Amino acid sequence: MKKALFLLTFVFGALIVLADTPDQSLPEEVNLTVSYVDPTTDIGEPFPRSPVMIPRVAIADHDLYFITPCTGCTLCVVNNQSNVCYSCTISDTCEVLTLPSSLQGTFELQIILGNLCFSGTINL
């Protein structure tokens, strides 16, 4: 009985300590907006006739977490001078993507699918 009471007290104490400890690495969802890349150019894909689901992405430190799949999309990280600092194609197995640690500051995250560009601001 004493062992069970001690164990129970220890577990509750540990939970209280963990609850009071702030975790800086919790992913924060990125608010993305949608726009056309360039509707005057023909890149071989027609405009969608049905509503398009905006991808859901979260970020913690330099890790991007894809809440919804973004298979085949092009991911770009653009600085405030409109220069592409990082670019890659998202594979079908990608759930977490680590951005280079050399990227520091505020950037625009772009996820491009055909003529659509989903963009939002991230801080690294």
C-alpha positions in Angstrom: 0.0 0.0 0.0 2.9 2.4 0.9 4.6 1.6 -2.4 1.4 2.3 -4.4 0.9 5.6 -2.5 4.5 6.6 -3.1 4.3 5.7 -6.8 1.1 7.7 -7.2 2.6 10.7 -5.5 5.7 10.5 -7.6 3.7 10.3 -10.9 1.5 13.3 -10.0 4.6 15.3 -9.0 6.3 14.5 -12.3 3.1 15.6 -14.2 3.0 18.9 -12.3 6.6 19.6 -13.1 6.1 18.8 -16.8 2.9 20.9 -16.9 4.8 23.9 -15.6 7.7 23.5 -18.0 7.2 25.6 -21.2 7.9 23.6 -24.4 9.3 25.9 -27.0 9.3 23.2 -29.7 5.5 22.8 -30.1 4.5 23.1 -33.8 2.6 26.2 -34.7 0.3 26.0 -37.7 1.2 28.4 -40.6 -1.7 30.4 -41.9 -1.7 30.0 -45.7 -3.5 32.1 -48.3 -4.0 31.1 -51.9 -3.2 33.0 -55.1 -2.5 32.3 -58.8 1.1 32.1 -59.7 0.6 33.7 -63.1 -2.8 33.1 -64.7 -1.7 34.5 -68.1 0.9 31.8 -68.7 0.0 28.3 -69.8 2.0 25.7 -67.9 -0.2 22.8 -69.1 -2.6 22.6 -66.2 -6.1 24.2 -66.4 -7.5 26.2 -63.5 -9.4 24.0 -61.1 -13.2 24.0 -61.5 -13.8 22.7 -58.0 -12.7 24.2 -54.7 -9.1 23.5 -53.8 -8.1 22.4 -50.3 -5.5 24.7 -48.7 -2.6 22.6 -47.4 -2.1 22.6 -43.6 1.5 23.0 -42.4 2.9 23.5 -39.0 6.4 24.7 -38.0 8.6 24.1 -35.0 12.2 25.5 -35.1 13.3 24.5 -38.7 11.0 21.5 -39.0 7.9 21.7 -41.3 5.1 19.3 -40.4 2.7 18.5 -43.2 -0.7 18.0 -41.6 -2.3 17.4 -45.0 -0.3 15.8 -47.8 1.4 18.1 -50.3 2.6 15.4 -52.7 4.2 16.8 -55.9 4.1 20.4 -54.7 7.1 22.7 -54.9 8.1 24.2 -51.6 9.9 27.6 -51.7 11.3 29.7 -48.9 11.5 33.3 -50.1 13.2 36.2 -48.2 11.9 39.8 -48.0 13.9 40.8 -51.2 11.8 38.1 -53.1 14.9 35.9 -53.5 14.3 32.1 -53.3 16.5 30.9 -50.4 15.4 27.2 -50.5 13.4 25.1 -52.9 12.4 21.5 -53.1 9.7 19.1 -54.4 7.7 17.5 -51.7 7.6 13.7 -52.0 4.6 11.4 -51.3 6.3 10.0 -48.2 7.3 13.4 -46.7 5.6 14.2 -43.4 8.4 16.3 -41.8 10.8 18.5 -43.7 13.8 20.1 -42.0 14.8 23.4 -43.5 18.5 24.4 -43.5 19.7 25.8 -40.2 21.5 28.6 -42.1 18.0 30.2 -42.7 17.4 32.7 -40.0 14.8 35.4 -39.8 11.3 36.0 -41.4 10.5 34.3 -44.7 7.6 33.7 -46.9 6.7 30.0 -47.2 5.3 29.1 -50.7 3.7 25.8 -51.6 3.1 25.7 -55.4 0.7 23.3 -57.0 0.2 24.0 -60.7 -1.0 27.6 -61.1 -1.8 27.9 -57.4 0.5 29.3 -54.8 -0.3 28.8 -51.1 1.8 31.3 -49.0 2.3 32.3 -45.5 4.9 33.9 -43.2 7.3 31.9 -41.1 9.9 32.9 -38.5 13.1 30.8 -38.3 
